[in-house]
Amino acid sequence: MISKTQRLLSLSTAMLLATTAIAAAEPSEELIAAAKKEGTLTTIALPHSWCGYGDIIAGFKAKYGIEVNELNPDAGSGDEIEAIKANKGNTGPQAPDVIDVGLSFGPSAKAEGLIQPYKVSTWDTIPDSAKDADGYWYGDYYGVLSFVVNTDIVKEVPKDWADLKKPDYANAVALAGDPRASNQAVQAVYAAGLAAGETDAAKAGEAGLAFFAEVNKAGNFVPVIGKSASLAQGSTPIIIAWDYNGLSWRDSLNGNPPVEVVVPASGVVAGVYVQAISAFAPHPNAAKLWMEYLYSDEGQLGWLKGYCHPIRFNDLVKNGKVPQEMLDKLPPAASYEKAVFPTLEEQAKGKEAITTKWDSVVGANVQ
């Protein structure tokens, strides 16, 4: 993994100071025509309940009349990278055009020659600390890890990581991904390590593994990838997931069962995801048009509707583009005050410890 020395801790500051210059948000007629000629966009790892992607995909299709071929919605970031590698010479439906991956995968994919550069027309409103200067990858949205709780089953919700070891939560705690492949799950383990008091990235990864080993030994860990359905059924009544996923599940379940989303009191880790176009994209123009749509005001507000903080959030707010009723649905800002944005170097160190030692330390085959 190639990491970047730029520190993501500056992201929150950069977002506050994001440039207010608004580039033309509409793609060129030439690009639209070329994309329509290709006729198809192949995506991967975009569950419809994740960040409002269901409506975003529908909006893109309706606006441009381009079909969207959706591969493996439940794949993790590592799976997306492997899909590009496995389909380098394949122009068929199994080759992804675009990826949406955890931040650390952007620089490594660039170093391996797996992605191609493209700067969207709203490029200047994306904070510098959340994009590759050459346009190979760029941040799209962020959120924080939280506890998503079925309160029909769990009467007293956990408030912090240490609570998850309590006997009250037997056979209750699940991750929203496989920590050997999913960025969401890797960051959850890392967050648990920070909550244990570790500040060094590699040690935080180790501490997170030790924490989950204890949760597993206590009989509280469920080795199943937690989703909205398993939350509702009660097989995983506590799922550790990005806040936007939990809030989306809460809304879709509509009180049946009631769901509470809790940002933990410590170990609040914010995660930035990034977009990129495959270097081997069978539909490169459709891929570029997709990026233009995602980074337009319409696309950014689509993510916000799905409770993800879009990367152009402050720019949109400053220019009065975010409806008040949308702002009112977001969690209170106080819950996010302790959020930390791990640097790429820290993520790389934590990820290496977690992905390579999960089996030996925790010994739970998540699937």
Phi, psi and omega per residue, in radians:
M1 nan 2.232 3.067
I2 -1.657 2.149 -3.123
S3 -1.845 2.816 -3.108
K4 -1.906 2.477 -3.039
T5 -1.363 -0.309 3.111
Q6 -1.020 2.343 -3.071
R7 -1.593 2.288 -3.128
L8 -1.327 -0.213 3.107
L9 -1.032 -0.442 3.128
S10 -1.335 -0.095 -3.085
L11 -1.033 -0.822 -3.085
S12 -1.076 -0.694 3.104
T13 -1.159 -0.743 -3.127
A14 -1.075 -0.623 -3.133
M15 -1.218 -0.579 3.100
L16 -1.212 -0.495 -3.094
L17 -1.834 0.255 -3.073
A18 -0.950 2.415 -3.129
T19 -1.018 2.515 -3.111
T20 -1.675 -0.053 3.101
A21 -1.127 2.246 -3.110
I22 -1.926 1.983 3.096
A23 -1.327 2.859 3.109
A24 -1.012 2.167 -3.035
A25 -1.509 -0.098 -3.100
E26 -1.682 2.289 3.088
P27 -1.212 2.823 -3.113
S28 -1.223 2.707 3.099
E29 -1.097 -0.571 3.131
E30 -1.128 -0.745 3.139
L31 -1.154 -0.756 3.131
I32 -1.041 -0.777 -3.135
A33 -1.112 -0.740 -3.129
A34 -1.160 -0.675 3.126
A35 -1.173 -0.740 3.123
K36 -1.117 -0.588 3.104
K37 -1.129 -0.678 3.076
E38 -1.183 -0.686 2.965
G39 1.417 -0.241 -3.047
T40 -2.486 2.547 2.983
L41 -2.177 2.312 3.092
T42 -1.875 2.045 3.099
T43 -1.848 2.971 3.087
I44 -2.607 2.538 3.041
A45 1.084 0.749 3.104
L46 -2.148 1.425 3.062
P47 -1.066 2.457 -3.086
H48 -1.105 -0.430 -3.138
S49 -1.502 -0.086 -3.082
W50 -1.571 1.998 3.023
C51 1.047 0.391 -3.140
G52 1.330 0.348 -3.047
Y53 -1.088 -0.509 3.130
G54 -1.010 -0.857 3.139
D55 -1.236 -0.595 3.141
I56 -1.143 -0.781 3.117
I57 -1.093 -0.754 3.120
A58 -1.092 -0.693 3.132
G59 -1.131 -0.713 3.124
F60 -1.127 -0.792 3.138
K61 -1.084 -0.757 -3.111
A62 -1.170 -0.661 -3.068
K63 -1.285 -0.662 -3.017
Y64 -2.029 -0.130 3.118
G65 1.189 0.469 -3.138
I66 -1.808 2.316 3.121
E67 -1.260 2.572 3.091
V68 -2.066 2.033 3.100
N69 -1.622 1.952 -3.020
E70 -1.759 1.986 3.119
L71 -1.619 2.428 2.909
N72 0.561 1.267 -3.085
P73 -0.980 -0.481 -3.067
D74 -1.659 0.215 3.138
A75 -1.186 2.730 3.048
G76 -1.693 3.036 -3.108
S77 -1.010 -0.723 3.117
G78 -1.080 -0.643 3.117
D79 -1.139 -0.628 3.140
E80 -1.113 -0.758 3.127
I81 -1.117 -0.748 3.139
E82 -1.124 -0.580 3.129
A83 -1.146 -0.632 3.065
I84 -1.152 -0.825 -3.122
K85 -1.048 -0.724 -3.059
A86 -1.286 -0.266 -3.047
N87 -2.150 0.516 -3.103
K88 -0.977 -0.694 -3.108
G89 -1.809 0.264 -3.041
N90 -1.893 2.148 3.107
T91 -1.800 0.199 -3.123
G92 -1.448 -2.973 -3.019
P93 -1.271 -0.116 3.138
Q94 -1.616 -0.024 -3.115
A95 -1.702 2.010 -3.134
P96 -1.231 2.470 3.046
D97 -1.517 -0.617 -3.026
V98 -2.378 2.724 3.093
I99 -2.327 2.681 3.074
D100 -2.273 1.786 -2.958
V101 -2.267 2.868 3.047
G102 -1.049 2.624 -3.026
L103 -0.865 -0.738 -3.053
S104 -1.133 -0.376 -3.121
F105 -1.361 -0.308 -3.133
G106 -1.117 -1.029 -3.141
P107 -1.069 -0.656 -3.125
S108 -1.197 -0.662 3.108
A109 -1.161 -0.648 3.085
K110 -1.112 -0.803 -3.120
A111 -1.073 -0.538 -3.136
E112 -1.548 0.036 3.106
G113 1.243 0.514 -3.059
L114 -1.681 -0.203 -3.109
I115 -2.259 2.806 -3.110
Q116 -2.092 2.673 -3.096
P117 -1.405 2.530 2.991
Y118 -2.833 2.200 3.125
K119 -1.813 2.089 -3.137
V120 -1.233 2.858 -3.057
S121 -1.189 -0.332 3.087
T122 -1.725 0.403 -3.049
W123 -0.888 -0.760 -3.043
D124 -1.160 -0.291 -3.128
T125 -1.640 0.056 3.037
I126 -1.626 2.157 -3.113
P127 -0.946 2.427 -3.113
D128 -0.997 -0.593 -3.091
S129 -1.287 -0.120 -3.108
A130 -2.051 0.443 3.114
K131 -2.676 2.710 3.045
D132 -1.385 2.287 -3.054
A133 -1.021 -0.485 -3.112
D134 -1.618 -0.010 3.064
G135 1.506 0.296 -3.135
Y136 -1.325 -0.575 3.094
W137 -2.628 2.718 -3.131
Y138 -2.668 2.478 -3.140
G139 -1.045 2.537 3.125
D140 -2.044 -0.735 -3.135
Y141 -2.824 2.925 3.096
Y142 -2.544 2.859 3.097
G143 -2.788 -3.084 3.098
V144 -2.154 2.679 3.130
L145 -1.306 2.409 -3.059
S146 -2.499 2.991 3.051
F147 -1.743 2.136 3.133
V148 -1.825 2.019 -2.891
V149 -2.121 2.247 2.999
N150 -1.399 1.820 -3.033
T151 -1.448 -0.016 2.943
D152 -1.211 -0.615 -3.083
I153 -1.724 -0.771 -3.108
V154 -1.729 1.843 -3.049
K155 -1.380 -0.586 3.099
E156 -1.997 1.886 -3.032
V157 -1.277 2.537 3.073
P158 -1.190 2.472 -3.128
K159 -1.828 -0.396 -3.125
D160 -2.598 2.955 -3.042
W161 -1.007 -0.754 -3.088
A162 -1.028 -0.483 3.141
D163 -1.071 -0.490 -3.054
L164 -1.151 -0.210 3.112
K165 -1.561 -0.095 -3.089
K166 -1.170 2.555 3.131
P167 -1.083 -0.336 3.108
D168 -1.042 -0.414 -3.010
Y169 -1.890 0.635 3.100
A170 -1.051 2.323 3.116
N171 0.907 0.712 -3.034
A172 -2.157 -0.425 -2.926
V173 -1.729 2.218 3.126
A174 -2.353 2.745 3.009
L175 -1.675 2.741 -3.140
A176 -1.613 0.490 3.125
G177 3.096 2.983 3.090
D178 -1.504 2.063 -3.074
P179 -1.146 -0.082 3.058
R180 -1.551 -0.169 -3.091
A181 -2.478 -0.466 -3.029
S182 -1.634 2.201 3.111
N183 -1.066 -0.680 3.138
Q184 -1.022 -0.761 -3.126
A185 -1.272 -0.692 3.109
V186 -1.034 -0.795 -3.127
Q187 -1.181 -0.513 3.078
A188 -1.134 -0.764 3.118
V189 -1.131 -0.726 3.124
Y190 -1.087 -0.739 3.140
A191 -1.080 -0.698 3.109
A192 -1.088 -0.618 3.100
G193 -1.176 -0.704 3.085
L194 -1.119 -0.673 3.134
A195 -1.129 -0.446 3.122
A196 -1.368 -0.084 3.067
G197 1.845 -0.035 3.128
E198 -1.379 2.445 3.097
T199 -1.998 -0.498 3.060
D200 -1.216 2.306 -3.004
A201 -1.033 -0.855 -3.115
A202 -1.114 -0.705 3.131
K203 -1.201 -0.565 3.097
A204 -1.150 -0.660 3.074
G205 -1.100 -0.766 3.124
E206 -1.124 -0.745 -3.136
A207 -1.137 -0.643 3.096
G208 -1.130 -0.697 3.079
L209 -1.098 -0.765 3.133
A210 -1.086 -0.660 3.126
F211 -1.101 -0.831 -3.111
F212 -1.232 -0.462 3.038
A213 -1.129 -0.684 3.095
E214 -1.179 -0.732 3.117
V215 -1.078 -0.696 3.129
N216 -1.201 -0.762 -3.138
K217 -1.110 -0.566 3.135
A218 -1.284 -0.151 -3.120
G219 1.446 0.291 -3.096
N220 -1.669 -0.389 -3.040
F221 -1.480 2.329 3.090
V222 -1.891 2.040 -3.064
P223 -1.395 0.922 -3.135
V224 -2.223 2.432 3.077
I225 -1.199 1.974 -3.079
G226 -1.241 2.350 3.120
K227 -2.422 3.065 3.124
S228 -0.985 -0.743 -3.096
A229 -1.129 -0.769 -3.126
S230 -1.240 -0.511 3.051
L231 -1.118 -0.822 -3.109
A232 -1.181 -0.686 -3.119
Q233 -1.259 -0.389 3.120
G234 1.652 0.044 3.123
S235 -1.313 -0.426 3.035
T236 -2.359 1.310 -3.048
P237 -1.214 -0.247 3.017
I238 -2.230 2.040 3.124
I239 -2.068 2.322 3.074
I240 -1.594 1.973 -3.028
A241 -2.591 2.922 3.029
W242 -1.053 2.522 -3.108
D243 -0.963 -0.663 -3.098
Y244 -1.165 -0.582 3.068
N245 -1.160 -0.802 -3.126
G246 -1.085 -0.734 3.141
L247 -1.162 -0.648 3.091
S248 -1.152 -0.750 3.106
W249 -1.103 -0.739 3.125
R250 -0.976 -0.812 -3.118
D251 -1.166 -0.759 -3.081
S252 -1.183 -0.554 3.119
L253 -1.364 -0.381 2.974
N254 0.905 0.789 3.074
G255 1.485 0.027 -3.134
N256 -2.250 1.464 0.036
P257 -1.500 2.950 3.042
P258 -1.190 2.458 -3.085
V259 -2.249 2.385 3.059
E260 -2.070 2.377 3.115
V261 -1.893 2.075 -3.046
V262 -2.012 2.113 2.986
V263 -1.441 2.114 -3.049
P264 -1.079 2.736 -3.083
A265 -1.241 -0.427 3.118
S266 -2.438 2.969 3.141
G267 1.052 0.762 3.137
V268 -1.531 1.822 -3.083
V269 -1.841 2.193 3.080
A270 -1.662 2.416 -3.130
G271 -2.130 2.299 3.071
V272 -1.804 2.296 3.018
Y273 -1.775 2.739 -3.110
V274 -2.272 2.687 3.072
Q275 -1.809 2.645 3.019
A276 -2.782 2.769 3.100
I277 -1.845 2.321 3.124
S278 -1.060 2.432 3.077
A279 -1.140 -0.299 -3.084
F280 -2.023 0.412 -3.063
A281 -0.996 2.157 3.075
P282 -1.159 -0.409 -3.111
H283 -2.211 1.212 -3.022
P284 -1.118 -0.585 -3.132
N285 -1.300 -0.678 3.053
A286 -1.091 -0.632 3.115
A287 -1.120 -0.749 3.127
K288 -1.156 -0.692 3.126
L289 -1.153 -0.649 3.056
W290 -1.035 -0.764 3.113
M291 -1.103 -0.740 3.107
E292 -1.033 -0.704 -3.139
Y293 -1.166 -0.786 -3.116
L294 -1.090 -0.606 -3.069
Y295 -1.711 0.081 2.981
S296 -1.324 2.917 3.082
D297 -0.989 -0.728 -3.120
E298 -1.061 -0.813 -3.134
G299 -1.170 -0.734 -3.140
Q300 -1.100 -0.720 3.102
L301 -1.196 -0.467 3.060
G302 -1.096 -0.730 3.080
W303 -1.152 -0.697 -3.128
L304 -1.118 -0.621 3.071
K305 -1.076 -0.505 3.086
G306 -1.561 0.270 3.080
Y307 1.229 0.285 3.027
C308 -1.647 2.405 3.058
H309 -1.372 1.867 -3.120
P310 -1.171 2.669 -3.028
I311 -1.128 -0.433 3.117
R312 -1.660 0.327 -3.012
F313 -0.921 -0.917 -3.076
N314 -1.140 -0.620 3.089
D315 -1.112 -0.738 3.130
L316 -1.141 -0.756 -3.134
V317 -1.118 -0.801 -3.096
K318 -1.051 -0.551 -3.103
N319 -1.722 0.269 3.040
G320 1.157 0.525 -3.075
K321 -1.634 -0.155 -3.087
V322 -1.798 2.058 3.119
P323 -1.056 2.479 -3.104
Q324 -1.041 -0.672 -3.127
E325 -1.100 -0.467 3.088
M326 -1.290 -0.729 3.100
L327 -1.085 -0.635 -3.096
D328 -1.155 -0.388 -3.112
K329 -1.487 -0.153 -3.123
L330 -1.396 2.635 3.092
P331 -1.052 2.707 3.136
P332 -1.086 2.527 -3.075
A333 -1.050 -0.513 -3.092
A334 -1.023 -0.551 -3.131
S335 -1.135 -0.358 -3.028
Y336 -1.834 0.024 -3.037
E337 -1.115 -0.515 -3.125
K338 -1.613 0.096 -3.066
A339 -1.102 2.397 3.064
V340 -2.025 2.516 3.095
F341 -1.880 1.717 -3.126
P342 -1.029 2.438 3.085
T343 -1.211 2.908 3.088
L344 -1.076 -0.681 3.115
E345 -1.105 -0.761 3.129
E346 -1.132 -0.734 3.115
Q347 -1.074 -0.722 -3.111
A348 -1.108 -0.760 3.138
K349 -1.153 -0.790 3.132
G350 -1.109 -0.755 -3.108
K351 -1.082 -0.745 -3.117
E352 -1.058 -0.783 3.139
A353 -1.115 -0.763 -3.033
I354 -1.254 -0.835 -3.063
T355 -1.220 -0.577 -3.080
T356 -1.509 -0.367 -3.045
K357 -2.006 0.005 -3.140
W358 -0.968 -0.847 -3.083
D359 -1.071 -0.777 -3.061
S360 -1.331 -0.566 -3.082
V361 -1.559 -0.831 -3.077
V362 -1.637 -0.743 3.067
G363 1.211 0.515 3.110
A364 -2.031 2.071 -3.097
N365 -1.461 1.620 -3.076
V366 -1.335 2.235 3.139
Q367 -2.723 nan nan
